[in-house]
Amino acid sequence: MARDYLLANGLHCLHALVDDRIDLDNFKREAAIERTHRMDKAEIAASEAAAEEARRKVERAAASAAIFSDPRYKHRQEAKQLRRKFKLGSIEPEHYPRVIRLLKALAKGKRLRPEDVVWLQTETGGYWTDEVAAAWHLVEAEVLTAGWRKTRDPWSAVNASSHWRKGGQPESAISLTKDALASNATSAPKVRSALATTRGAALRAVNRHAEAKALGEQAHALVPSDYRPCTLLGAVHIELGEFITGHEWFIKAEQRGAAKATVDQDIKALMARMPDTEKDRIRAFLLDQDPERFAWLRSKREPAHKTAQAR
């Protein structure tokens, strides 16, 4: 086995020495020559291997370039980035082209058709994520703000303000409504009430509650029959810890035509902004006021028997 090893590794002189076919002096001389040949051969092999690796590297680079330049690859990568940006999971194959097309439009700041918005909102695939909604609100806000600046139509300002706030940019709504209110100081009460209400909602979003409350009261005084100032005041008072007054304003809102779902959504939204301890206080208070009306507030943290005991 040892002799086979010597032959397999090209150590012929050492093999001859072991077999007594050459003496030590000849071994030293011939082994030096053999070693030189072996090193030259190894150098050539290494050079050839490097050349082969370089060739393969060029081939891999060319293949990668071909893949990256393939329009289908670019489309897949763009779609992947859009899904990540808008926090979308899997998309049904039959919906995929339409969803990606709409996401591309939003990413470019393009307005969606109303029927596309409704489809995204109602489709069971869960395509109306918070990120999609925010992007849509901001696109609408930009369009409506441009309309306000062009036409000075106060309702464009009212709607733009709402979209800015829902899109996560209440500061833009505050700036816009400041100009709109100044430009409509002598307009009809309904217009001024709407502007005051939407400005108050924007101020509330940045925790400027005193100003929001004053604007809500102003809006209510201008149009006492409108429920919108009432929902604003209900939310402001509850956030200030004035639960009884806030609840009374929400009752007034429903008396003036606010749908229960609208009031419930406002309550959900304001609770979402609060720490758990405050959520628990509001939940307990509203359930104590009307356990049937606010039954949807019950959770594992507020079992039904606890509410009964509180009453």
N, C-alpha and C positions, 0 to 999 in steps of 0.2 A: 504493500500500500504506500509506503514511503517513497519507493522508487517511482511508482505510478504518479505520485504527487509531483515529484521533481520533473518528470517528463511533461506532465500536463501544464506546468507553469513555465516551461521553456528553460529549465535549469539543467541543460544538457551536460555542461562541463562538470557540475557537481555530481550528476548521475554517473559520468564516466569515472570520476574520482572514487566514488563509492564502490564501483565495480572493479577498481584497480586497473582500469584501462589507460589511465594517465597518472603520472606522478604529481606531487604537490607543486613543483616548480612550473610544470606545464599547465597545471590547473589555474595557477595564479595568472599566468599570461593569457591563456585562452578565456578565462572567466571575465577578465577585464574587457576583452573584445566583445564577448557575448553580452556583457552588461551594457556596453555602449550601444550595440544593435538593439537590445531590448528597450533602452530608454528612447532611442530614435523611433522605434515602432510605436511606443506608448505616446510619444509626442505627436506622431502622425495621426494616431487614432483619436487623440484628444482634439486635434485640429479638425479632423473630419466630423467628430461629434458636435463641436461648436458650430461648424458650418451647417450641419443638419438642423441643429436647434434654431439657428438664425433663420434658416429657410422655413421651418415650421412656424416660427414667430411671425414672419412676414405673411404666411398663409392665414394664421389665426387673426392677425390684424385686418387683413383683407376681408376675411369672413365676417368679422365683427362690424367692419365698416359697411359691408353689404346689408347686414341685419339692421344696423342703426339708421341707414338711409332708406330702408324699406318703409313705404308709407303706412303699411299695416302695423309695423312695429311702433311707429310714431303715434298712430291713432290709439294703440293699446296703452302706451305710456301716458298719453294725454288723458285718456279716460281714467287711468289709475290715479293720476294726480287730482283729477276732478273729484273722484269718489273720496279720496283722502281729505281734500279741502272742505267738502260739504258733508263729511262724516256719513257717507252712505255705505251700507253693507252690500250684500248680494242684490243683484237686479235681475228680475225675471227676463229670460231671453227675449220674449215677445215685447217687453217694454224697453229693452236696452237702448235701441237707437233713439227713441224719443226722449228718454231720460237724459242721455248724454248730450243730445242736441240742446235741451233746455238748460242743462248745467253750463254748457259752453256759452250760451247766450248770457246767462247771469254773470259768469266770470268776466265777460267782456263789457258788462254794464248795459246790456240790451234789455229792453222791456219785453215781458212775456205777454202773450195773448191771454185774455181772461179765461178762455176755455182750458188753456194749458195750466194756469194756476189752479183752477178747480180740480183738474185731473190729478195734479201732483198732491193736492191737499186731501183728496178722497180716495186715491188709489191705495189698495190694501198692502202694497209693497213697502210702505213706510218711507216714501221718498221726500216727504215734507219735513225734513229735519230742521232743527233750530238754526243751523247754518244756512240752509236753503231759504228759510223764512226771512232771516236777517238780510241776506243778499237781495232778496226780492224787495223788501221794505226800502232798502237803500237805493235801489234802482228807481223805484216809484218816487221816493223822496227827491231824487235829483231831477226827475222829469217834471214833477209838480212844482218844485222850487223854480225851475226855469220858466214854467208857465206863469207863476206868480210875478216874476220879475218882468216878464214880457207884457202881460195883460193887466196886472195888478188886481186880479180877481181874488178876493179874500178867501173864497172857498178853496182855491188852490193852495193858499198858505195854510189853511186849517188842515187839509188832508196831508200836505207835505210834512207839517209838524208832527202829526200822528205817526207817519212812516219813519221820520227821523228817530223819534223816540223808540219805536218798536224795533228799529234797526240797530239800536244800541248807541245812537249819537244824539242824546237829548240836548247837548250844548248847541247843536245846529238848529234844533227846534226853538230853543230859547232865543237865539239870535234872530231867526226868521220872524217869530211872532212879535218880537219887540218892534221891528220895522212895520209889520202888518197892522199891529194895534195903533201905532202912531199915524199910519196912513188912513185908518178907518175910525178916527176919533168921533166922527159925526155920522157914522153909518147906522143902519138899522140895529135895534137892540139884539136881534137874533144873530147878526154877524159879529157884533162885539162880544156877545155871550159865548159864541163858539170859539172865538179867538182867545178869550180869557180862559176858557176851560182847557183848551189844548195847551196853552202856555203853562197853566197851573199843573197839568199832568207832567209836562217836561221838567218843571221846577221840582216837583215831587220826586221825580226820578233821580235827581242829584241831591236829594235830602234838604232842599230849601223849603221846608214845610210851612213856615210862617207866610212866605210869599204865595205859596200854592194855595193855602187856606184863604188868604185875602182875595185872590183871583177867583176861587170857587164861589165865595160869597158874593163877589161882584157879578159873576156870571149868573148866579141864581136870582139875584135882585133884578137883573135885566130881563130874564125870561123865567119866571117862577114855575112855568109849566114844563120846562125841559128837565128830563131826568139826568142828563149828563153831568151838570154841575153837582148834582146830588151824589152820584157815584164817586166823583172826585173827592168831595168833602167827606164821604163815608170812609174812603181809604185813608185820607190824610189824618182824620181824627183817630182812627184805629192805630195808625203808625205812631201817633203821638201818645198812645196809651189811653186815649179817651174812648173806651169801648162803647159805653152807653150812647154817647153822642154819635159816634160813627155808625152804630147799629141803627139809630133813628134816621140818619141820612140815607142809609141803604133802604130802609122801609119807605121813605119818601120817594126814592128813585123808582121802586116797584110800583108805588101808587101813581107815578107819573108815566108809566108805560115801559119801564125797563124790564126786560125778560129776566126771569130768575137765573137763567143760564148766564146772562151777562153779569149779574151781580156775583154769582158764584165764581165766575172766571176772575173777576176783580179781586175777590177774597183769596182765591188760590194764588194769584200773582203776587199780592202783597205778602202773603205768608211765605212764599218762596224766597223772599228777600230777608227773612228774619231768622235769628237763631232759634234752635229747637225750644228753648224755654219760653220764648215769646209766642211761638206757634202753639204751644200747649195752652198758654193762657187764653189766647184768642179762641182756640178750639173749645175749651171748657166754657168760656163765656157765651159763645154763640149757641152751643148745645143747651146751655142752661136757659137761654132766652126762648129757643124754639127747637126742641129736639127732633121734631119731624121735618121741619123746613131745612135744617142743617144736618140731617142724618148722614149725608155724604162725608161729613167731617169725622165721623167715627173711624177709629183705627185701633190697632192693638194697644196703642198708647192711651186710648180713651174709650174703654169698653162701655157698653150700654148701661151696665149696672152701676158704674161709677157716676154716670150722668144722673141716673135716677136718685142715687144717694145725695148728690149735690143739690138736687131740687128739693 
